[in-house]
Amino acid sequence: MQVKNDNGCSWINDLTPRSNIQVLEKNEECEWLIIGAGYTGLSAARKLGQLYPNQKIILVDAQLAGEGASSRNSGYLVDTTLNDGFTSNKDLENYKKKTDIYELGIKSIKKFIKEYQVDCEWNECGKYFASSKLEDRNTLRNFSETLYKLGFKHDLLDDKELSKRLGTNFYNIALFTKGGILLHPGKLVRAMIDALPNNVYLFENSSVTEWNKNNEIISCHFKNGIIKTSKIIFATNGFLKSLGVKSNYNFPITLTASMTRSLTDQEFKSIGEPKEWGVLPVRPMGATIRMTKDRKILIRNTAEVYNPYQMSKSQLSKRTIKHKVGIKKRFPQLPDDIIESSWSGIVSRTRNSSQIFEKIDQNIFVAGCYNGSGIGVGALFGEQIAIKASNENNQEIDTIEARNKPTWLPPDPFLSLGVRSRLIYERLRAKSDV
């Protein structure tokens, strides 16, 4: 597996470049090894560092810490999701289990930013599930009934109210949930890096080539060294499958996104000077779009099975064109050359939209696969898998364990063919909202 940054992510480019980058260059030994330094790995490392201040903890990432999916998402800290099979009361109990996890994820992030005084542009402005198609009204009404039964504050909105709030006439109907939070994912994950305890050793740009277990010792091989450890936590999310971890229970999906420059005063006035907002699609392959604090528009409207993990500039440019079309459909008064940057990223999905959180051997643990909702859940799962790996239990772990477990997936090529077919189907259904 080889992973490279494409240097195009606006969230990452907002940050001051780090200078303390260490690459693994020799053999190491430690009590704890964590593979993957996104929200999950960073949270696990921080928790282990707190629990075991006298033990050596090594955290390794194939690229720069936090610059994978953790910084490349849309910056939604969700309280509810729509496109995961729970749109009516027929599966109310399971949906409640899922939202309980989202609630714990929000609390986990809130606790972190309060404790470490983090400025990540936190905005409790809620979020919209919106559609241009009036026939989606029934879907939103069914979803509204589910949310009502679970006590979630929300509103159904028509086109006039949406136009006023969003600055676009594109959407005809939406459901607004008041518990959604928008933030700057790059600033959040950078704060997590800065908060690592002194007994956590971070190695970056260091890819695992293979790993094995001999008796009670786990060996991870890298280009320039081997790390031997007593316990390991895999926290690579979209790259779990490539490491042979829970291979038949998750699959990677490549997403691409673009962000505009900041709108000028005149451009911002032309769309009604809306407050910061975020829109999620009613149909799975519709566009995710948001207005940021600094008047930029982010759009993500492509999802696909893509290999290799690094997308070429020419391939990325093709997807940027789709982003331009998506922005133009919503804001025809804005100029054509408004996009400032575009990037790709890898997320992990399961067949039934459940997360992975488990002990897979006596000293091997894994957490990941957040199905596109990984900020809060990723941080939560990192903390709690560290506790679980310490042979402890608590109410949070009980809540996580109560969820539906991921279901089995067929091997390739059947899996890839099935996923591609499903994506094509969903893309056709959501064509007008891309």
Rosetta blueprint (number, residue, H / E / L):
1 M L
2 Q L
3 V L
4 K L
5 N L
6 D L
7 N L
8 G L
9 C L
10 S H
11 W H
12 I H
13 N H
14 D L
15 L L
16 T L
17 P L
18 R L
19 S L
20 N L
21 I L
22 Q L
23 V L
24 L L
25 E L
26 K L
27 N L
28 E E
29 E E
30 C E
31 E E
32 W E
33 L E
34 I E
35 I E
36 G L
37 A L
38 G L
39 Y H
40 T H
41 G H
42 L H
43 S H
44 A H
45 A H
46 R H
47 K H
48 L H
49 G H
50 Q H
51 L H
52 Y L
53 P L
54 N L
55 Q L
56 K L
57 I E
58 I E
59 L E
60 V E
61 D L
62 A L
63 Q L
64 L L
65 A L
66 G L
67 E L
68 G L
69 A H
70 S H
71 S H
72 R H
73 N L
74 S L
75 G L
76 Y E
77 L E
78 V L
79 D L
80 T L
81 T L
82 L L
83 N L
84 D L
85 G L
86 F L
87 T L
88 S L
89 N H
90 K H
91 D H
92 L H
93 E H
94 N H
95 Y H
96 K H
97 K H
98 K H
99 T H
100 D H
101 I H
102 Y H
103 E H
104 L H
105 G H
106 I H
107 K H
108 S H
109 I H
110 K H
111 K H
112 F H
113 I H
114 K H
115 E H
116 Y L
117 Q L
118 V L
119 D L
120 C L
121 E L
122 W L
123 N E
124 E L
125 C L
126 G L
127 K E
128 Y E
129 F E
130 A E
131 S E
132 S L
133 K L
134 L H
135 E H
136 D H
137 R H
138 N H
139 T H
140 L H
141 R H
142 N H
143 F H
144 S H
145 E H
146 T H
147 L H
148 Y H
149 K H
150 L H
151 G L
152 F L
153 K L
154 H E
155 D E
156 L E
157 L E
158 D E
159 D H
160 K H
161 E H
162 L H
163 S H
164 K H
165 R H
166 L H
167 G L
168 T L
169 N L
170 F L
171 Y L
172 N L
173 I E
174 A E
175 L E
176 F E
177 T E
178 K L
179 G L
180 G L
181 I E
182 L E
183 L L
184 H L
185 P H
186 G H
187 K H
188 L H
189 V H
190 R H
191 A H
192 M H
193 I H
194 D H
195 A L
196 L L
197 P L
198 N L
199 N L
200 V E
201 Y E
202 L E
203 F E
204 E L
205 N L
206 S L
207 S L
208 V E
209 T E
210 E E
211 W E
212 N E
213 K E
214 N E
215 N L
216 E L
217 I E
218 I E
219 S E
220 C E
221 H E
222 F E
223 K L
224 N L
225 G E
226 I E
227 I E
228 K E
229 T E
230 S E
231 K E
232 I E
233 I E
234 F E
235 A L
236 T L
237 N H
238 G H
239 F H
240 L L
241 K H
242 S H
243 L H
244 G L
245 V L
246 K L
247 S L
248 N L
249 Y L
250 N L
251 F E
252 P E
253 I E
254 T E
255 L E
256 T E
257 A E
258 S E
259 M E
260 T E
261 R L
262 S L
263 L L
264 T L
265 D H
266 Q H
267 E H
268 F H
269 K H
270 S H
271 I L
272 G L
273 E L
274 P L
275 K L
276 E L
277 W E
278 G E
279 V E
280 L E
281 P E
282 V L
283 R L
284 P L
285 M L
286 G L
287 A L
288 T E
289 I E
290 R E
291 M E
292 T L
293 K L
294 D L
295 R L
296 K L
297 I E
298 L E
299 I E
300 R E
301 N E
302 T E
303 A E
304 E E
305 V L
306 Y L
307 N L
308 P L
309 Y L
310 Q L
311 M L
312 S L
313 K H
314 S H
315 Q H
316 L H
317 S H
318 K H
319 R H
320 T H
321 I H
322 K H
323 H H
324 K H
325 V H
326 G H
327 I H
328 K H
329 K H
330 R H
331 F L
332 P L
333 Q L
334 L L
335 P L
336 D L
337 D L
338 I L
339 I E
340 E E
341 S E
342 S E
343 W E
344 S E
345 G E
346 I E
347 V E
348 S E
349 R E
350 T L
351 R L
352 N L
353 S L
354 S L
355 Q L
356 I E
357 F E
358 E E
359 K E
360 I E
361 D E
362 Q L
363 N L
364 I E
365 F E
366 V E
367 A E
368 G E
369 C L
370 Y L
371 N L
372 G L
373 S L
374 G H
375 I H
376 G H
377 V H
378 G H
379 A H
380 L H
381 F H
382 G H
383 E H
384 Q H
385 I H
386 A H
387 I H
388 K H
389 A H
390 S L
391 N L
392 E L
393 N L
394 N L
395 Q H
396 E H
397 I H
398 D H
399 T H
400 I H
401 E H
402 A L
403 R L
404 N L
405 K L
406 P L
407 T L
408 W L
409 L L
410 P L
411 P L
412 D L
413 P L
414 F H
415 L H
416 S H
417 L H
418 G H
419 V H
420 R H
421 S H
422 R H
423 L H
424 I H
425 Y H
426 E H
427 R H
428 L H
429 R H
430 A L
431 K H
432 S H
433 D H
434 V L
